[in-house]
């Protein structure tokens, strides 16, 4: 943002009235794992000291005198002439640097950027790169569809903060990857989308599967380029890396002419040192201004998003809000940004949100948006911040006024975790007046109680076929351990999880803010490959799951252990809900036929089971988590369910 920072008054001196030290409620840091005991070698046994020489003992001996022997001639040593000094060996010539192909150079650059896994449907146009990836230690996962490859790469980046690569061939492969590229852009996820291109001599002749990749698919990404010469390949790819990882992260599309990848790069001078973007430190005066506004507000609230997760800032956020007694609301599809069982957590925005969430945001006299983009769903249709509401944006790329969004009261360009740490240091130097602090705590307790009452997902009367979606979510809350990873697809089924599924640790949820269907299963496969041994559960509707269910074979082949729950109502439920809201009575195109998802799973080498009532779900879930293989649990649901707590009488 180009706006100049506002003049910021100094923080007011604390009143001499009763005070509460801000550091009083700061939680002890969570103990890290006990260090492994280090074996200290025993000191070697010392050799015993030699005994002292015995004193000489005088012995009386009879001696016969003998004649003295004649002196022997003395040998005189004649020095030999010195040997000539050997001539110094010449210094070894430096070994010439073997030239690398462009494909190998790109593989080295990917590894230096932090890539350790690549997902692909192979194509002849990029074999020169594909064959180089294992040589530099990058795992290659072959998928059944380029869309699945892109979803897996995006989920890996969202979960770890490190980029992955997805590779495809020419126009057709790139078009299939487009949905994952768009999802990475919406999620601010670093990702390399590498696309083989036709050979350079054939460009412009409508060659087989030719397309202007940077000018078409590349425009979905944060940045794109087509490499043209071996001499510029190193600089071009370094620029791509800067765009993928620097500032607000995102996907980059790199077009790779087939003939270029096997061309040699003279000297192969790429510095393979790891590339790490610098953390952006906030302006100290801006941080003081933010703290002044937060402490002066009566009903502040923080809206926290992916920037906190990506910077690993959850623990710092918890400590800061406990010092200031400010509640937190998670941005849409970022429910793991703050421990849901904490007294200051008030829910998540977007589809399926409890009614209290929007009301609490509207009631705030100050809104701090921390590492969130304020997209349409997260902001309830761009209604948050409300008109005239004071708000602060802390982000790598803060938003300014425009398209109905008012100018922020304060914008801070910063990495979320760095901002939080600077703010904590500032706050720990002062005190907060006891009376406002106590009033905030009482209000926060009331807000928390209201949120918990509004987030119940099983209290409506219901009797019908299939399972109750809310009871499925409640079972997950009971059975899954805190470290389990949950991924979600897009669809109406997700509303029950959005309102009622609880997360206690960061990095345990992955979802697409793009609203892309087909995401849940590929994302779960990527999560299982990254965290083998941890439970991974994918949530999907029948419409979205069918779009990428061929990746079950990928999961089996790569030994991923995913439990996929398929909520099946034989329709595209979200679109049916939009049709119903139109009030025209039209319901074209949203009904679907039946699929035996358990049988599909078995056919693809996984395990499949169908659950037709609530009582059978928990045993099936427990068995699936213990199976050590990918399992699909087919969950038929009552087609009358329109959304959380809403049944369609028709």
Phi, psi and omega in degrees: 000144186261355182295143177287144176296146181287155172299134185240118177291156178292153178297137181294150177292143180293144177294150178286359180296177180306138185233157175240118180300134181295336182276357185295321184265007182291125183289149173296140177299144179299133180295136176284173179298143178302135179294145177297135177297134180263125180287119179262119183296140176295141177297141181297144178295132181283140176295142180297140180296141180296144179294149180296144178303138180292147177296141178295139180255129180282125180238130178281124183230140174282128186241130171263129180287132179248152178292146179291135179289153178291143179295137178280150178296145182270127177279132178259124180282124177262117183296138176281152178295141182298142177290144180295138179295136179293144178290138180299139178289141179294144179301140181296140177292137177299136180294135181294141179285122181291131178294145178252159172284163176298322178300316179292321178301317180294321177299316178297320180293322177298315180297320179294332179278359178102004180284127175235000177212144178228141181243137188201153155255115190294150177217152184293342185282350180226028179298329179297335174268317184304318182289340181274340186298311179297333181296336181254010176090018178265123179287136179249123179249118179273129183250174181271345182205145181296330176297319176297321178298315181293320177298318180296317179297319179294315181297320177301314180293321179294322184283323187254339187081356179256146181286149166243172178243146168233141186232140179208171185250125167051207187297315188292315179293319180296321179298320178292329179282347189303322183296324178286326176296316178297320179296319178297322178293316180295324182272000184056048183256129176291135182197143174254115174257109188250124188236124174293141182239163177297161180295150186300321180296339183263358182298140178087002181250020185055048179296168184303119179061028180283144176201153173283094187294310179297327183277353181239274180299325182298337181286346175285332187278176175290326184198152179209159180200154169246124178289142185238327182223153177295324182294334181258358187299318182297310181296320180297318183286328175297322177295321177299320180296318179299320180289322181294320188255338186274155179058221172286114184297163179182178181278146172238143177253125178239119179270131189236101177303135186303316184288338181289327188296332180265001179283144182278145177256114182300130175080332178046063192269011184300127173280114185272018177298143182303137179265123177227122179293146181287143174289139182268114181280136179284155174291130185298320180296324179293321178297317179297323178295317178299314180295323177299316181293320181294316182288334180277340184287153178270320184228058181286161174209149179251131173256109188254139184230202188296334179300327177291316179296314184296326181271003182059048186254010185300313181299322178292324177295316179302314183293320181293315183290332175291327176292319185266348184059054179242127181284163183235136171241134181277140173290157185308133181058032171228045187292341181270010182289340183212138182301122186290342179269006179281145184295342181261006178271130184237022172106187184234144179281176172092195181303134178082001183296146172298150183300332183289340185294306180298319181298319181291324176296317180294328183282347184293136173269358171203130179244121174257113178266113189243106177066032179233150186264354181058046179289176189301315183286317181298330184259017180054054178072036180064029176267353177238126359292147177290161182301128179084359182280127175296134180211153182237139177238116174251115186196161174295331175223081183298148178277149173250187180290150177147150179054041177090351180270127179287158179297133177294147176298324178210133175243132181235119176275111183192153166292136187301314183294320179297317177301314183297320181291320177296318180297319179298318179298319179296314184294322184293349179276348186236193178225159179244133180304136188296320186296309177297325180297314179295323179294320177297317182297318179297318179294321180295323177296319178293319179296320180295317179297319179294320179296314181299321179293326183277348185260010176290136186238015182226016188269354180280144178291134181204138172212118183189187181283156175079198182260158175271119183303322180294324179289329174299315180294319178298323177294319176301318178301323181283322192268320187288137175285163183301331184274359179297146178254131178243131174244155181227147171269184175263145178149167182296331179304331187288347181298322179296319178291321181299323182272325192243349181275132188252139180236137183246346182230147174290156178076026181239010177220140177223126180208158183265115174287353175283345184073024184285126174283152182089002186280325193302310183292309178302322179297321179293323177298314178299319180295319180292323178293326179284325183235067179298138180096341177270144176296135177229125183238128176257133176252130182207155169270171182294326180294310182290320182297321182295337182291331183228020185291346175297340179288355171302322178296323176299316180300316181294314183296322182270005178062035171283150179240094184244140169252113183256122177260120182249108177276112192247112174241012176059036178197163168276092192294321181297317181290325175299321178297321177295320177300316181297322180293333178292334177074015182270346183083355181283138180222034181294143166075001184257350176274142182235159176275170182282148172229135174273090186292329176295319179292323177299316180300315180297319181296332181264010174094359179265182176260143180226142178213145177250134180239121186255355178210164186298322185297330184275350186288312185301312177301323179294320180294314181299317179295320181294319180294332181267354189288333182075018177213169179287133183228138173253126174251111182276120185241090174297138178233158179299125183292349179285342180296122176264317177196189184301118176076006183239119177252135178274114182297339180280000000 
